[in-house]
Amino acid sequence: MPNVGRLVASLGAVLWLCLGNAFAQEQERQRSPNEAEQILKDAQKQQPETAKEISECEKQWDAHTQMTKEEWAASCRTTLRYFPEKP
């Protein structure tokens, strides 16, 4: 039975290390901004998308597109807002 005590103590130590590591990772995640959010923020335009840009994007829609015309237009606006073309 002495081996059971060692086993329980070892499992307790492993559990303690795992919980401590998980806690540290959570604290680090809370301190640093979400990477995806930071990428979107960095990519956003300073000026709003123009009507010409939206019109050019919407012209690319056709009947074989896997979206309705309205969904395509919304996608154009979103894409131009977050991923503007660079001059």
CYANA upper distance limits for C-alpha pairs under 8 A (distance plus 0.5 A):
  1 MET  CA      5 GLY  CA      7.59
  2 PRO  CA      6 ARG  CA      7.17
  3 ASN  CA      7 LEU  CA      6.59
  4 VAL  CA      8 VAL  CA      6.60
  5 GLY  CA      9 ALA  CA      6.61
  6 ARG  CA     10 SER  CA      6.48
  7 LEU  CA     11 LEU  CA      6.57
  8 VAL  CA     12 GLY  CA      6.54
  9 ALA  CA     13 ALA  CA      6.71
 10 SER  CA     14 VAL  CA      6.73
 11 LEU  CA     15 LEU  CA      6.55
 12 GLY  CA     16 TRP  CA      6.56
 13 ALA  CA     17 LEU  CA      6.72
 14 VAL  CA     18 CYS  CA      6.68
 15 LEU  CA     19 LEU  CA      6.60
 16 TRP  CA     20 GLY  CA      6.54
 17 LEU  CA     21 ASN  CA      6.60
 18 CYS  CA     22 ALA  CA      6.65
 19 LEU  CA     23 PHE  CA      6.58
 20 GLY  CA     24 ALA  CA      6.70
 21 ASN  CA     25 GLN  CA      6.69
 22 ALA  CA     26 GLU  CA      6.69
 23 PHE  CA     27 GLN  CA      6.78
 24 ALA  CA     28 GLU  CA      6.76
 25 GLN  CA     29 ARG  CA      6.64
 26 GLU  CA     30 GLN  CA      6.72
 27 GLN  CA     31 ARG  CA      6.82
 28 GLU  CA     32 SER  CA      6.84
 29 ARG  CA     33 PRO  CA      7.94
 29 ARG  CA     34 ASN  CA      8.18
 33 PRO  CA     37 GLU  CA      7.75
 33 PRO  CA     38 GLN  CA      7.18
 34 ASN  CA     38 GLN  CA      6.76
 35 GLU  CA     39 ILE  CA      6.72
 36 ALA  CA     40 LEU  CA      6.77
 37 GLU  CA     41 LYS  CA      6.58
 38 GLN  CA     42 ASP  CA      6.57
 39 ILE  CA     43 ALA  CA      6.61
 40 LEU  CA     44 GLN  CA      6.66
 40 LEU  CA     82 TYR  CA      6.66
 41 LYS  CA     82 TYR  CA      8.42
 43 ALA  CA     82 TYR  CA      6.16
 43 ALA  CA     83 PHE  CA      6.32
 43 ALA  CA     84 PRO  CA      7.84
 44 GLN  CA     81 ARG  CA      6.50
 44 GLN  CA     82 TYR  CA      5.17
 44 GLN  CA     83 PHE  CA      7.06
 44 GLN  CA     84 PRO  CA      7.72
 45 LYS  CA     49 GLU  CA      8.32
 45 LYS  CA     81 ARG  CA      6.82
 45 LYS  CA     82 TYR  CA      7.44
 45 LYS  CA     83 PHE  CA      8.34
 45 LYS  CA     84 PRO  CA      6.99
 48 PRO  CA     81 ARG  CA      7.44
 49 GLU  CA     53 GLU  CA      7.07
 49 GLU  CA     54 ILE  CA      7.71
 49 GLU  CA     77 ARG  CA      7.94
 49 GLU  CA     80 LEU  CA      6.71
 49 GLU  CA     81 ARG  CA      6.67
 49 GLU  CA     84 PRO  CA      8.47
 50 THR  CA     54 ILE  CA      6.94
 51 ALA  CA     55 SER  CA      6.50
 52 LYS  CA     56 GLU  CA      6.61
 53 GLU  CA     57 CYS  CA      6.76
 53 GLU  CA     80 LEU  CA      8.18
 54 ILE  CA     58 GLU  CA      6.60
 54 ILE  CA     73 ALA  CA      8.09
 54 ILE  CA     76 CYS  CA      6.70
 54 ILE  CA     77 ARG  CA      6.88
 54 ILE  CA     80 LEU  CA      8.11
 55 SER  CA     59 LYS  CA      6.73
 56 GLU  CA     60 GLN  CA      7.59
 57 CYS  CA     61 TRP  CA      8.23
 57 CYS  CA     73 ALA  CA      8.33
 57 CYS  CA     76 CYS  CA      6.43
 58 GLU  CA     72 TRP  CA      7.34
 58 GLU  CA     73 ALA  CA      6.29
 58 GLU  CA     76 CYS  CA      7.23
 61 TRP  CA     65 THR  CA      6.78
 61 TRP  CA     69 LYS  CA      7.42
 61 TRP  CA     72 TRP  CA      7.37
 67 MET  CA     71 GLU  CA      6.22
 67 MET  CA     72 TRP  CA      6.41
 68 THR  CA     72 TRP  CA      6.64
 69 LYS  CA     73 ALA  CA      6.70
 70 GLU  CA     74 ALA  CA      6.79
 71 GLU  CA     75 SER  CA      6.61
 72 TRP  CA     76 CYS  CA      6.63
 73 ALA  CA     77 ARG  CA      6.89
 74 ALA  CA     78 THR  CA      6.76
 75 SER  CA     79 THR  CA      6.41
 76 CYS  CA     80 LEU  CA      6.50
 77 ARG  CA     81 ARG  CA      6.57
 78 THR  CA     82 TYR  CA      6.77
 79 THR  CA     83 PHE  CA      5.98
 79 THR  CA     84 PRO  CA      7.79
 80 LEU  CA     84 PRO  CA      5.38
 80 LEU  CA     85 GLU  CA      8.02
